[in-house]
Amino acid sequence: MSVTDRVPVAPQAHFLGSGPYPEHRWRVVCWSVLAGFLLTVLWSAPFVDSVIGDSVANTLLGHSAKETPIGGVLAGTFFAFVSGLAGTFTACNIAAFGAVAPLVGGETSGRPKFVNTLRPLGWIAAGMLTVSVVYGVIVALVGTRMPQFSIASSSGGLSPRNIQSMIVYGVIGVVFIVLGLASVGIIRNPIADLTRRFPPAPLVLMGALIGGFLIGRPFPLFRIMFRSAAESHNVFYGAAAFALQSVGNILVMALLFLVLTHGTGGRLQRWMLAKPTRIAVVTGAALLVAGTFTLLYWDLRVLGRTGLIWYPTVKW
């Protein structure tokens, strides 16, 4: 059977833990974890948040995003989408790009059809919007009493907002790592049984994790949107704003996936399928890098920034 005659591979196939797996799987794990760690060392939050994030937001809004008050619900929902797009490459969203490799690796070996590439994106959006909409409603109902709203520092230099970020991103990082280990065959995937009954489950889970970024997000522009929704006590505004924030977060990731899929005319998919273990390696590595970065950056590096532990960083 030639490569072009292969049976189409489902987008979730390599979350199932069904192989084939690379021979040197531990080598993949070690290099991926090392890459994720080095990324935390080199990461510059001021550059990404201010130089990139603020510049994008100011350009799209036509005014200073931080200095101009949000004038009403309509302006707030637009601000939510723009701030989400501006925060694409921030440390609290960069792990979303770990989903690109599983998506690309799941396409068919022939020239992919556009509708087939939209379907996995739709499942990711379903999981993401469920979490972000529910959280937006909770924010509108509870208001400024939520821990994520508090910046009061304890004796250890950690505010309730910091602690919430560490917990949320720590859990998300661990889940990414577990999925990465399962993709290369180190462990059995914990959702394999669920996936056999409901094949899109891994994509929905990935979307839910991306939606969960908002639960711990400390990005300055997001905090402005958070305050606006919390003070409004309007559940429809809260739901819409948080949903659009998430949509902005994944727009570049979705476009990258479409470009890699359709811009190459299926050649990338055929390359992935040419070697049985290649999809597992690329998918596992992407998830492990994203998970390692998320866990180390938001837990250990945050503790290092407060002086509670030492963590290596390169300032630039």
GUVEX-771488 format. One line per field, with one value per residue (C-alpha): residue in three letters; residue number from 1; x, y, z negated. Coordinates in steps of 0.02 Angstrom, whole numbers, plus 50000, padded with zeros to 5 digits. Each point is the difference from the previous one (the first is absolute). Example, Ala and Ser with C-alpha at 12.3 -4.5 7.8 and 13.67 -1.06 7.14 Angstrom:
aa	(Ala / Ser)
i	(1 / 2)
u	(50615 / 50069)
v	(49775 / 50172)
w	(49610 / 50033)
***
This chain:
aa	(Met / Ser / Val / Thr / Asp / Arg / Val / Pro / Val / Ala / Pro / Gln / Ala / His / Phe / Leu / Gly / Ser / Gly / Pro / Tyr / Pro / Glu / His / Arg / Trp / Arg / Val / Val / Cys / Trp / Ser / Val / Leu / Ala / Gly / Phe / Leu / Leu / Thr / Val / Leu / Trp / Ser / Ala / Pro / Phe / Val / Asp / Ser / Val / Ile / Gly / Asp / Ser / Val / Ala / Asn / Thr / Leu / Leu / Gly / His / Ser / Ala / Lys / Glu / Thr / Pro / Ile / Gly / Gly / Val / Leu / Ala / Gly / Thr / Phe / Phe / Ala / Phe / Val / Ser / Gly / Leu / Ala / Gly / Thr / Phe / Thr / Ala / Cys / Asn / Ile / Ala / Ala / Phe / Gly / Ala / Val / Ala / Pro / Leu / Val / Gly / Gly / Glu / Thr / Ser / Gly / Arg / Pro / Lys / Phe / Val / Asn / Thr / Leu / Arg / Pro / Leu / Gly / Trp / Ile / Ala / Ala / Gly / Met / Leu / Thr / Val / Ser / Val / Val / Tyr / Gly / Val / Ile / Val / Ala / Leu / Val / Gly / Thr / Arg / Met / Pro / Gln / Phe / Ser / Ile / Ala / Ser / Ser / Ser / Gly / Gly / Leu / Ser / Pro / Arg / Asn / Ile / Gln / Ser / Met / Ile / Val / Tyr / Gly / Val / Ile / Gly / Val / Val / Phe / Ile / Val / Leu / Gly / Leu / Ala / Ser / Val / Gly / Ile / Ile / Arg / Asn / Pro / Ile / Ala / Asp / Leu / Thr / Arg / Arg / Phe / Pro / Pro / Ala / Pro / Leu / Val / Leu / Met / Gly / Ala / Leu / Ile / Gly / Gly / Phe / Leu / Ile / Gly / Arg / Pro / Phe / Pro / Leu / Phe / Arg / Ile / Met / Phe / Arg / Ser / Ala / Ala / Glu / Ser / His / Asn / Val / Phe / Tyr / Gly / Ala / Ala / Ala / Phe / Ala / Leu / Gln / Ser / Val / Gly / Asn / Ile / Leu / Val / Met / Ala / Leu / Leu / Phe / Leu / Val / Leu / Thr / His / Gly / Thr / Gly / Gly / Arg / Leu / Gln / Arg / Trp / Met / Leu / Ala / Lys / Pro / Thr / Arg / Ile / Ala / Val / Val / Thr / Gly / Ala / Ala / Leu / Leu / Val / Ala / Gly / Thr / Phe / Thr / Leu / Leu / Tyr / Trp / Asp / Leu / Arg / Val / Leu / Gly / Arg / Thr / Gly / Leu / Ile / Trp / Tyr / Pro / Thr / Val / Lys / Trp)
i	(1 / 2 / 3 / 4 / 5 / 6 / 7 / 8 / 9 / 10 / 11 / 12 / 13 / 14 / 15 / 16 / 17 / 18 / 19 / 20 / 21 / 22 / 23 / 24 / 25 / 26 / 27 / 28 / 29 / 30 / 31 / 32 / 33 / 34 / 35 / 36 / 37 / 38 / 39 / 40 / 41 / 42 / 43 / 44 / 45 / 46 / 47 / 48 / 49 / 50 / 51 / 52 / 53 / 54 / 55 / 56 / 57 / 58 / 59 / 60 / 61 / 62 / 63 / 64 / 65 / 66 / 67 / 68 / 69 / 70 / 71 / 72 / 73 / 74 / 75 / 76 / 77 / 78 / 79 / 80 / 81 / 82 / 83 / 84 / 85 / 86 / 87 / 88 / 89 / 90 / 91 / 92 / 93 / 94 / 95 / 96 / 97 / 98 / 99 / 100 / 101 / 102 / 103 / 104 / 105 / 106 / 107 / 108 / 109 / 110 / 111 / 112 / 113 / 114 / 115 / 116 / 117 / 118 / 119 / 120 / 121 / 122 / 123 / 124 / 125 / 126 / 127 / 128 / 129 / 130 / 131 / 132 / 133 / 134 / 135 / 136 / 137 / 138 / 139 / 140 / 141 / 142 / 143 / 144 / 145 / 146 / 147 / 148 / 149 / 150 / 151 / 152 / 153 / 154 / 155 / 156 / 157 / 158 / 159 / 160 / 161 / 162 / 163 / 164 / 165 / 166 / 167 / 168 / 169 / 170 / 171 / 172 / 173 / 174 / 175 / 176 / 177 / 178 / 179 / 180 / 181 / 182 / 183 / 184 / 185 / 186 / 187 / 188 / 189 / 190 / 191 / 192 / 193 / 194 / 195 / 196 / 197 / 198 / 199 / 200 / 201 / 202 / 203 / 204 / 205 / 206 / 207 / 208 / 209 / 210 / 211 / 212 / 213 / 214 / 215 / 216 / 217 / 218 / 219 / 220 / 221 / 222 / 223 / 224 / 225 / 226 / 227 / 228 / 229 / 230 / 231 / 232 / 233 / 234 / 235 / 236 / 237 / 238 / 239 / 240 / 241 / 242 / 243 / 244 / 245 / 246 / 247 / 248 / 249 / 250 / 251 / 252 / 253 / 254 / 255 / 256 / 257 / 258 / 259 / 260 / 261 / 262 / 263 / 264 / 265 / 266 / 267 / 268 / 269 / 270 / 271 / 272 / 273 / 274 / 275 / 276 / 277 / 278 / 279 / 280 / 281 / 282 / 283 / 284 / 285 / 286 / 287 / 288 / 289 / 290 / 291 / 292 / 293 / 294 / 295 / 296 / 297 / 298 / 299 / 300 / 301 / 302 / 303 / 304 / 305 / 306 / 307 / 308 / 309 / 310 / 311 / 312 / 313 / 314 / 315 / 316)
u	(50000 / 50073 / 50002 / 49863 / 49890 / 50005 / 49841 / 49965 / 50063 / 49878 / 50056 / 49993 / 50090 / 50162 / 49916 / 49935 / 50162 / 49983 / 50167 / 50104 / 50128 / 50179 / 50139 / 50094 / 49849 / 50095 / 50117 / 49849 / 49940 / 50169 / 50030 / 49823 / 50007 / 50170 / 49929 / 49852 / 50117 / 50117 / 49850 / 49954 / 50177 / 50004 / 49820 / 49981 / 49828 / 50026 / 50044 / 49857 / 49868 / 50044 / 50097 / 49896 / 49836 / 49974 / 50055 / 49876 / 49858 / 50035 / 50008 / 49837 / 49906 / 50068 / 50042 / 50095 / 49925 / 50059 / 49961 / 49831 / 49851 / 49883 / 49843 / 49856 / 49957 / 50031 / 50170 / 50038 / 49965 / 50108 / 50137 / 49986 / 50033 / 50142 / 50084 / 49984 / 50084 / 50133 / 50036 / 50030 / 50186 / 49997 / 50060 / 49820 / 49947 / 50153 / 49959 / 49850 / 50122 / 50033 / 49835 / 50062 / 50106 / 49861 / 49881 / 50119 / 50050 / 49818 / 49961 / 49984 / 50143 / 49924 / 49958 / 49895 / 49826 / 49964 / 49845 / 50101 / 50123 / 49862 / 49924 / 50144 / 50010 / 49814 / 50025 / 50140 / 49890 / 49858 / 50109 / 50078 / 49839 / 49913 / 50132 / 50021 / 49813 / 49965 / 50145 / 49943 / 49828 / 50079 / 50108 / 49847 / 49904 / 50136 / 50082 / 50157 / 49995 / 50088 / 50180 / 50057 / 49952 / 50107 / 50180 / 50026 / 50168 / 50033 / 50162 / 50071 / 49968 / 49859 / 49829 / 49839 / 50009 / 50177 / 49947 / 49850 / 50112 / 50125 / 49865 / 49907 / 50152 / 50085 / 49853 / 49991 / 50187 / 49987 / 49856 / 50100 / 50148 / 49890 / 49929 / 50176 / 50063 / 49851 / 50030 / 50175 / 49947 / 50079 / 49834 / 49825 / 49887 / 49876 / 49861 / 50025 / 49839 / 49901 / 50077 / 49946 / 49821 / 50011 / 50144 / 50004 / 50030 / 50187 / 49963 / 49863 / 50121 / 50132 / 49874 / 49946 / 50182 / 50018 / 49839 / 50073 / 50140 / 49878 / 49972 / 50178 / 50049 / 50097 / 50027 / 49975 / 49878 / 49899 / 49988 / 49922 / 49868 / 49979 / 49966 / 49874 / 49902 / 50010 / 49938 / 49859 / 49914 / 49928 / 50010 / 49972 / 50141 / 50112 / 49964 / 50026 / 50158 / 50084 / 49947 / 50073 / 50158 / 50025 / 49960 / 50133 / 50122 / 49988 / 49975 / 50185 / 50016 / 49851 / 50070 / 50169 / 49916 / 49904 / 50157 / 50102 / 49859 / 49942 / 50151 / 50105 / 49868 / 50004 / 50189 / 50026 / 49870 / 50081 / 50169 / 49925 / 49926 / 50156 / 50076 / 49880 / 50076 / 50020 / 49828 / 50024 / 50170 / 49941 / 49837 / 50083 / 50142 / 49881 / 49893 / 50150 / 50083 / 49838 / 49964 / 50176 / 50004 / 49829 / 50038 / 50175 / 49965 / 49841 / 50056 / 50189 / 50043 / 49864 / 50073 / 50170 / 49936 / 49936 / 50167 / 49930 / 50113 / 50139 / 49953 / 50115 / 49944 / 50080 / 49951 / 49983)
v	(50000 / 50167 / 50153 / 50084 / 49845 / 49997 / 50007 / 50176 / 50031 / 50075 / 50162 / 49918 / 49839 / 50038 / 50046 / 49822 / 49920 / 49871 / 50030 / 49974 / 50075 / 50059 / 49880 / 50132 / 50072 / 50055 / 50100 / 50094 / 50033 / 50063 / 50118 / 50067 / 50032 / 50084 / 50111 / 50049 / 50041 / 50105 / 50096 / 50049 / 50060 / 50107 / 50064 / 50188 / 50046 / 50189 / 49983 / 49882 / 50085 / 50182 / 50012 / 49872 / 49990 / 50186 / 50049 / 49882 / 50055 / 50186 / 49983 / 49904 / 50108 / 50164 / 50063 / 49950 / 49837 / 50027 / 50185 / 50014 / 49941 / 49871 / 50093 / 49878 / 49820 / 50011 / 50081 / 49872 / 49850 / 50071 / 50036 / 49820 / 49930 / 50123 / 49967 / 49813 / 50018 / 50114 / 49868 / 49862 / 49986 / 50035 / 49869 / 49969 / 49949 / 49935 / 49820 / 50008 / 49975 / 49826 / 49952 / 50040 / 49843 / 49879 / 50090 / 49995 / 49821 / 49947 / 50051 / 49879 / 49950 / 50075 / 50180 / 50051 / 50069 / 50167 / 49937 / 49858 / 50123 / 50105 / 49852 / 49974 / 50188 / 49995 / 49868 / 50101 / 50155 / 49902 / 49952 / 50172 / 50100 / 49890 / 50042 / 50184 / 50037 / 49915 / 50092 / 50166 / 49975 / 49959 / 50157 / 50107 / 49923 / 50000 / 50162 / 50068 / 49879 / 49867 / 49953 / 50040 / 50181 / 50019 / 50063 / 50008 / 49917 / 49882 / 49992 / 49886 / 50127 / 49900 / 50077 / 49897 / 50034 / 49927 / 49846 / 49972 / 50015 / 49876 / 49873 / 50017 / 50001 / 49866 / 49883 / 50045 / 49971 / 49828 / 49951 / 50052 / 49898 / 49847 / 50012 / 50019 / 49847 / 49901 / 50057 / 49924 / 49843 / 50029 / 49985 / 49943 / 50146 / 50028 / 50050 / 49857 / 49912 / 50161 / 50035 / 49830 / 50043 / 50183 / 50026 / 50192 / 49994 / 50043 / 50153 / 50057 / 49976 / 50102 / 50138 / 49995 / 50020 / 50152 / 50072 / 49968 / 50123 / 50139 / 49930 / 50038 / 50134 / 50150 / 50088 / 50188 / 50026 / 49850 / 50074 / 50157 / 49895 / 49895 / 50154 / 50067 / 49836 / 49978 / 50176 / 49990 / 49849 / 49968 / 49812 / 50020 / 50126 / 49889 / 49847 / 50092 / 50089 / 49844 / 49901 / 50130 / 50010 / 49813 / 50015 / 50135 / 49886 / 49859 / 50100 / 50000 / 49816 / 49956 / 50100 / 49916 / 49830 / 50045 / 50067 / 49845 / 49889 / 50086 / 50106 / 49844 / 49910 / 49851 / 49977 / 50026 / 49868 / 49878 / 50033 / 49964 / 49836 / 49945 / 49931 / 49912 / 50074 / 50178 / 50063 / 49931 / 50086 / 50170 / 49995 / 49940 / 50125 / 50147 / 49953 / 49968 / 50165 / 50094 / 49907 / 50018 / 50186 / 50029 / 49903 / 50069 / 50179 / 50023 / 49905 / 49997 / 50160 / 50096 / 49939 / 50053 / 50174 / 50022 / 49944 / 49844 / 49888 / 50024 / 49977 / 50039 / 50139 / 50100 / 50182 / 50091)
w	(50000 / 50051 / 49888 / 50102 / 49981 / 49812 / 49899 / 49935 / 49824 / 49876 / 49917 / 49830 / 50047 / 49912 / 49836 / 49991 / 49949 / 50141 / 50087 / 50098 / 49882 / 50028 / 49951 / 49901 / 49912 / 49845 / 50110 / 50068 / 49823 / 49938 / 50146 / 49991 / 49813 / 50022 / 50138 / 49889 / 49856 / 50108 / 50065 / 49822 / 49971 / 50157 / 49992 / 49983 / 49933 / 50016 / 50184 / 50044 / 49892 / 50032 / 50163 / 50095 / 49904 / 49966 / 50176 / 50082 / 49886 / 50020 / 50189 / 50016 / 49876 / 50066 / 49825 / 49844 / 49939 / 49822 / 49981 / 50087 / 49896 / 50076 / 50052 / 49988 / 50042 / 50188 / 49976 / 49864 / 50111 / 50139 / 49872 / 49941 / 50174 / 50034 / 49833 / 50031 / 50169 / 49925 / 49869 / 50126 / 49966 / 49813 / 49876 / 49945 / 50175 / 50093 / 49950 / 50118 / 50143 / 49931 / 50082 / 50176 / 50019 / 49949 / 50118 / 50148 / 49964 / 49999 / 50178 / 50146 / 50111 / 50158 / 50036 / 49849 / 50022 / 49918 / 49910 / 49924 / 49925 / 49925 / 49907 / 49875 / 49973 / 49961 / 49865 / 49923 / 50003 / 49917 / 49851 / 49990 / 50009 / 49872 / 49870 / 50046 / 50008 / 49833 / 49920 / 50074 / 49922 / 49831 / 50009 / 50038 / 49855 / 49867 / 50055 / 49921 / 49853 / 50103 / 49953 / 50177 / 49969 / 49843 / 50006 / 49810 / 49969 / 49856 / 49901 / 50133 / 50138 / 50080 / 50028 / 50014 / 50187 / 50006 / 49903 / 50113 / 50154 / 49929 / 49962 / 50165 / 50113 / 49898 / 50028 / 50185 / 50019 / 49919 / 50115 / 50154 / 49937 / 49969 / 50177 / 50069 / 49906 / 50061 / 50179 / 50002 / 49907 / 49830 / 49908 / 50042 / 50045 / 49858 / 50119 / 50123 / 49949 / 50015 / 50170 / 50066 / 49954 / 50053 / 50125 / 49992 / 49810 / 50010 / 50107 / 49882 / 49855 / 50089 / 50027 / 49817 / 49948 / 50113 / 49928 / 49828 / 50036 / 49956 / 49825 / 49950 / 50124 / 49931 / 50169 / 49968 / 50144 / 49944 / 49825 / 50074 / 50088 / 49842 / 49895 / 50127 / 50001 / 49812 / 49963 / 50127 / 49918 / 50174 / 50032 / 50188 / 50011 / 49893 / 50107 / 50165 / 49943 / 49935 / 50154 / 50118 / 49895 / 50030 / 50185 / 50015 / 49909 / 50128 / 50161 / 50047 / 49951 / 50110 / 50147 / 49979 / 50004 / 50158 / 50084 / 49956 / 50061 / 50159 / 50042 / 50023 / 50103 / 49883 / 50016 / 49813 / 49960 / 50122 / 49919 / 49829 / 50063 / 50095 / 49840 / 49880 / 49842 / 50065 / 49947 / 49825 / 49984 / 50063 / 49900 / 49840 / 50014 / 50027 / 49850 / 49888 / 50043 / 49970 / 49838 / 49931 / 50039 / 49922 / 49841 / 49970 / 50051 / 49899 / 49846 / 49978 / 50094 / 49908 / 49835 / 50062 / 50042 / 49823 / 49927 / 49917 / 50106 / 50127 / 50182 / 50147 / 50116 / 50140 / 49992 / 50166)
***
